[in-house]
């Protein structure tokens, strides 16, 4: 979930949980989305902490999006 700070910048958080009979994981982090007004492309940058099967570590990612 993000909230627009300006027309081109949104900031928010993410919470993820998943698993099956063999593995369980959860993650929580922050997301920054940049979307210049003159384009349909967006760039998402995220980072946070992930816990899987008793181990905790950091994660980071970049997402490229296109609005149509």
N, C-alpha and C positions, 0 to 999 in steps of 0.2 A: 504494500500500500504506500503510495507516495502522495505528496502534496506539492502543488506548484508554488515555488517561491517567486518566480517570474514566468513570463510566457515561454522562456527557453530552458529553465532549470527547475527540476523537481527533486525533492529529497524525501526519503522515507525509510521504512524498515521492512525486513522480511523475516518470517519464521517458517521453517520447514521441518517436517517430520515424516519419516518413512521407514519401511522395513518389511521384513517377512519372517518366516520361521528361523532363519539362519542369521539375520543381521538386523539391528535397530540403529537408527541415526536421527539426530535432531540438529538443527542449525539456527542461528539467529545472527542478523547482521544489519548493516546500513547500505542503502542504495542511493546513488546519485545519477539522475538521468539528464542528459544534455540534448536539447532538440532545437536547433536554430530555426527561426521562423520561415526562412526562405527555402526550406527543404522538407521532404517527408522522411528523411533519415533521422535516427536518434542513436545515441551512444549511452549505454548504461555501465556504470562502474560500481562494483559491490565488494564488500569485505565483511568478515565476521568470524565467529567461532563455531566449530562443528564438533559434535560428540558422537562417536560411533563405537559401539561395543565396548564402552568403558574408557576409551581413549579420547582425549580432547586435543584439537589443533585449530589452526587458523585456515581460512580460505579466502580467496579473492578471485574476481572474475570480471570479464568485459563482455558486454552483449551489444550487438549491432542490430537495430530494428528498422523496419520500414512501415510506414502507415499508408494504407490504401483504402 
